[in-house]
């Protein structure tokens, strides 16, 4: 399984196993999913296994922070992961 598949599984686990909390959880989930979508559509990331693997690892950590209820940390980690992967950071 490639890095994108791993990150997709992590995002799916976050979406389907975490109980419903405040809007900030939805923000975390959406940020992880949007980052995964952007990575899937980024040709440079698809050809660079090292950066793709790093992104998958960072998104997994961000998802874990979200599952643990630390939504601000999740969003911060997603922003950092996007920057490190060369994706646009809002």
VOBA-1610 file (N, C-alpha, C; in pm, whole numbers, padded with zeros to 5 digits, always signed):
BEGIN
Unk+00085-00117+00000Unk+00000+00000+00000Unk+00090+00124+00000Unk+00059+00219-00087Unk+00141+00339-00093Unk+00102+00439+00015Unk+00177+00547+00022Unk+00155+00647+00127Unk+00016+00709+00118Unk-00033+00728-00003Unk-00166+00787-00019Unk-00273+00694+00036Unk-00257+00567+00012Unk-00353+00470+00062Unk-00354+00467+00214Unk-00237+00475+00275Unk-00227+00477+00420Unk-00296+00599+00478Unk-00270+00714+00419Unk-00332+00837+00469Unk-00483+00834+00449Unk-00528+00775+00340Unk-00671+00764+00315Unk-00735+00675+00421Unk-00670+00566+00456Unk-00723+00479+00561Unk-00730+00551+00695Unk-00629+00628+00725Unk-00629+00703+00850Unk-00743+00805+00851Unk-00759+00876+00740Unk-00867+00974+00731Unk-01003+00906+00744Unk-01018+00791+00681Unk-01145+00719+00690Unk-01170+00672+00834Unk-01064+00627+00900Unk-01079+00584+01040Unk-01123+00701+01126Unk-01067+00817+01102Unk-01105+00936+01178Unk-01251+00971+01151Unk-01291+00964+01027Unk-01427+01002+00991Unk-01531+00906+01046Unk-01498+00777+01050Unk-01599+00678+01084Unk-01592+00621+01224Unk-01485+00647+01297Unk-01475+00590+01431Unk-01480+00692+01543Unk-01453+00816+01513Unk-01454+00918+01618Unk-01597+00963+01645Unk-01634+00978+01771Unk-01767+01026+01803Unk-01783+01172+01762Unk-01905+01214+01747Unk-01933+01351+01706Unk-01902+01447+01820Unk-01823+01548+01791Unk-01790+01651+01888Unk-01830+01786+01830Unk-01765+01888+01875Unk-01793+02023+01828Unk-01744+02043+01686Unk-01773+02158+01631Unk-01736+02193+01494Unk-01587+02177+01470Unk-01505+02193+01571Unk-01362+02184+01550Unk-01319+02045+01506Unk-01391+01942+01547Unk-01359+01808+01498Unk-01386+01800+01348Unk-01497+01858+01306Unk-01530+01860+01164Unk-01422+01936+01085Unk-01372+02043+01145Unk-01264+02118+01080Unk-01140+02032+01063Unk-01107+01957+01167Unk-00990+01868+01162Unk-01009+01762+01054Unk-01124+01698+01055Unk-01152+01593+00956Unk-01146+01649+00814Unk-01205+01767+00796Unk-01207+01828+00663Unk-01066+01866+00618Unk-00984+01915+00710Unk-00847+01954+00675Unk-00765+01832+00634Unk-00779+01723+00707Unk-00706+01600+00672Unk-00752+01550+00536Unk-00882+01547+00514Unk-00936+01498+00387Unk-00896+01587+00270Unk-00902+01720+00290Unk-00865+01812+00183Unk-00717+01798+00148Unk-00635+01780+00250Unk-00492+01761+00225Unk-00468+01633+00147Unk-00540+01528+00183Unk-00526+01402+00110Unk-00570+01419-00036Unk-00681+01488-00056Unk-00728+01513-00193Unk-00626+01593-00272Unk-00571+01698-00210Unk-00470+01779-00279Unk-00346+01697-00312Unk-00305+01611-00219Unk-00188+01526-00244Unk-00214+01427-00357Unk-00335+01372-00361Unk-00369+01278-00467Unk-00364+01342-00605Unk-00385+01474-00610Unk-00387+01546-00737Unk-00257+01622-00764Unk-00153+01596-00686Unk-00026+01666-00700Unk+00075+01569-00762Unk+00107+01593-00888Unk+00198+01502-00961Unk+00335+01495-00895Unk+00384+01605-00842Unk+00516+01604-00779Unk+00519+01512-00657Unk+00414+01516-00576Unk+00407+01428-00460Unk+00393+01282-00501Unk+00322+01257-00609Unk+00301+01120-00653Unk+00429+01056-00704Unk+00526+01138-00742Unk+00652+01082-00792Unk+00764+01089-00688Unk+00735+01142-00571Unk+00836+01156-00466Unk+00791+01074-00345Unk+00832+00949-00340Unk+00788+00859-00232Unk+00827+00909-00094Unk+00943+00973-00082Unk+00987+01022+00048Unk+00895+01128+00103Unk+00861+01226+00021Unk+00770+01332+00066Unk+00630+01279+00086Unk+00586+01187+00000Unk+00453+01129+00015Unk+00442+01050+00144Unk+00546+00975+00175Unk+00547+00896+00299Unk+00548+00988+00421Unk+00626+01094+00414Unk+00631+01191+00524Unk+00493+01255+00544Unk+00428+01289+00433Unk+00294+01348+00442Unk+00197+01250+00505Unk+00201+01125+00462Unk+00111+01024+00518Unk+00133+01009+00669Unk+00259+01009+00710Unk+00291+00998+00853Unk+00239+01119+00929Unk+00261+01237+00875Unk+00215+01359+00942Unk+00063+01367+00949Unk-00005+01322+00844Unk-00152+01323+00847Unk-00204+01220+00947Unk-00136+01108+00959Unk-00176+01009+01059Unk-00163+01067+01199Unk-00055+01140+01223Unk-00036+01203+01355Unk-00142+01310+01380Unk-00173+01388+01277Unk-00277+01490+01291Unk-00411+01425+01321Unk-00442+01317+01251Unk-00567+01245+01275Unk-00574+01193+01418Unk-00462+01142+01466Unk-00457+01093+01604Unk-00485+01206+01702Unk-00428+01322+01676Unk-00455+01437+01763Unk-00605+01471+01761Unk-00666+01463+01644Unk-00810+01488+01634Unk-00891+01384+01708Unk-00855+01258+01694Unk-00925+01151+01765Unk-00912+01171+01916Unk-00796+01220+01959Unk-00772+01245+02101Unk-00840+01372+02151Unk-00905+01446+02061Unk-00977+01565+02101Unk-00896+01693+02097Unk-00774+01688+02049Unk-00690+01807+02042Unk-00700+01864+01900Unk-00813+01930+01873Unk-00845+01974+01737Unk-00754+02085+01688Unk-00717+02176+01778Unk-00625+02283+01736Unk-00490+02226+01697Unk-00441+02128+01773Unk-00315+02063+01739Unk-00328+01992+01605Unk-00440+01928+01583Unk-00464+01860+01455Unk-00453+01959+01339Unk-00521+02072+01351Unk-00519+02170+01243Unk-00379+02228+01223Unk-00309+02251+01332Unk-00171+02301+01323Unk-00082+02198+01252Unk-00099+02072+01288Unk-00019+01966+01226Unk-00051+01952+01078Unk-00177+01968+01041Unk-00215+01961+00900Unk-00151+02077+00824Unk-00155+02198+00881Unk-00091+02313+00816Unk+00058+02288+00797Unk+00123+02237+00900Unk+00266+02207+00891Unk+00293+02099+00786Unk+00210+01997+00782Unk+00227+01887+00685Unk+00210+01939+00543Unk+00111+02027+00523Unk+00089+02084+00390Unk+00212+02163+00346Unk+00265+02244+00438Unk+00382+02325+00404Unk+00502+02238+00370Unk+00525+02135+00451Unk+00639+02046+00427Unk+00625+01969+00296Unk+00502+01943+00256Unk+00476+01867+00133Unk+00473+01958+00009Unk+00480+02089+00032Unk+00476+02182-00080Unk+00336+02212-00129Unk+00237+02185-00046Unk+00098+02217-00080Unk+00063+02355-00027Unk-00033+02418-00088Unk-00077+02552-00048Unk-00127+02547+00096Unk-00084+02644+00176Unk-00127+02655+00315Unk-00213+02778+00326Unk-00334+02760+00381Unk-00425+02875+00397Unk-00397+02951+00522
//
